[in-house]
Amino acid sequence: MIVVTTPNIPGMRVVRTLGLARGNTIRARHIGRDIVAIFRNIAGGEIHEYTKMMAESREQSIDRLVEDAKTLGGNAVLSLRFQTSMIQQGAAEILCYGTAVVVEPED
C-alpha cells in the first residue's frame, strides 16, 4: 500500500478514485506516565512517555486507514492528513484520512 501526503504519486497514474479512507484511535493518559511527566515538567525537557504514546497512536491510526483503503479496493491513499481532538480530560483522538485510489505505473 502506498500512502502519501501529496495529491499524486510520481510515476503512477490514478485509474480509479474510491473515496474517503480513514483510521483513528482514542488514547487516554496513564497514571504512571502522568507521574513521570509531572517530574519532567518541573525539570523541563521532552516528555518521552507522551511522545512514544502519540507515535504509537499515529501508527495505529495509519494501520487502520490502510485497512479501510484495502476494504474499499484501493492500493494507495493520496493526500494523507492527521487531525487531533480532545475527547475528554486526559483522552485524545488521533484521526488520519485521505483519498483511497487504485494506481498503476505510467507507461
Beta strands, then each sheet from edge to edge (+ up, - down):
strand 1: 2-3
strand 2: 12-28
strand 3: 76-88
strand 4: 91-105
sheet 1: 1+ 3+ 4- 2+
end
